Amino acid sequence: QQQQPQPHNITPPTTIIETTRTTTATNNMTVDMKAVAADLGPGPMRFAPPADARSVEEQLASLTPKERECVDSLKAKWEKAHPDKPFSDAMYLRFARCSPGRKKFQVNT
């Protein structure tokens, strides 16, 4: 059977009405869409960090001296080369954690 095209004046549903569905994106696993929607919440707040996440200041304070030196070095090098385009401390911390190579917090990689 061929599916009939819908007239243009019919709007698709805006809420999730199915309980489960199988998708190829999840390797054919069954996904409870209502549970996913409940966990994510409405709107852009679903992308916010969890309430129990440590602040950037707490994360910086927990670094070893060598790790902190790496973050400070990245910050100093960037702000010396680009004084008009500084990043937040959160971004410098992310850059240090994501440094390429086998070890993280490597300034020279």
N, C-alpha and C positions, 0 to 999 in steps of 0.2 A: 504494500500500500504506500502510495505517495502522500506525504504530509501536505495539507493544504496551506498555502501562505495565509498569514493572518492579515486582516485589514489594518490599515495604518492608524485607525482611531482606537485600537486596543492597546493599552499599555501593559507591559509585563508586570508580574507581581514584584513588589519591592521587598517582601519579607521571604525568608527561607521557609518553605512549606514542607519540605521532605525531611524525614528523619534520618535516613542514611542513603548514601549513594556510593557507587564504585567509580573511581577515577583512575586513569592511567598515570596521572601525576603522582599518585601515592602507591604505585606498583600494585594496582588492583586490590588495595586494602579497603575495607569498609570504613567510611568516615562518618561519624555522627555530626552532621552539620549543625544541629541545634546546640550541641555541646561546644563545638568550635566557636559558634557565634556568641554563646554565653561567656566563654573564656576570653575572647577578644574584646567584647564590649562594643559599643557603638562608636562610630566616627573615628577621628584620628587618635583618640586616647588609647586605642589598642596598641599603638606604637610607643607609648610612654614606657620608661623603665619601671620595673616592679617597685612597689612601695618599700620593700626591704633592701633595695639596692644601696650600696655604699656611695657616699658623695665622692666627687672628684678629689676633694681635700683629704678625705679618709683614705682613698686609694693611693694618693701621693705620699701620705704619711706612712703607709705600710710598705713602701718600696725599700729595698736594701740600698745602702749608700751608693753602690755601683749602678743600680737601676736608676736612682734619682739623678746621678751624675749624667747618665745617658739622656734622660728627659731634659735636664737643664742645658746640656750641650746642644741638643737638637733645637731647643727654643732659642738659644743664643745665636746659633748659626743662621737660622731662618730669619730672625728679627734683624740681624746685622745686614743680611743680603736684601731683605724686603721689609724695611721699617714701616712702610705704609700698609702692610698686609699681615698683621699679626694674627695668630690663631689663639684659640682658648687653650687653657691647660689640659682640658679633656682631649683635645686633638693631638697635642704633643705626646700625651700619654698613650694614645692610640697608635700614633706613628711609631713610638718606641716598642710597643708590644708587637706590632706587625712588621718589624724590621725583617728583611729577607735573610735567609740563611738558616742554619740549624739552631742557632741560639738567638733568643730574643734580647732586646735591649742592647743592640750592637750599633754604635754610632757610625762606624766605618763601612757599614753594608748598605 
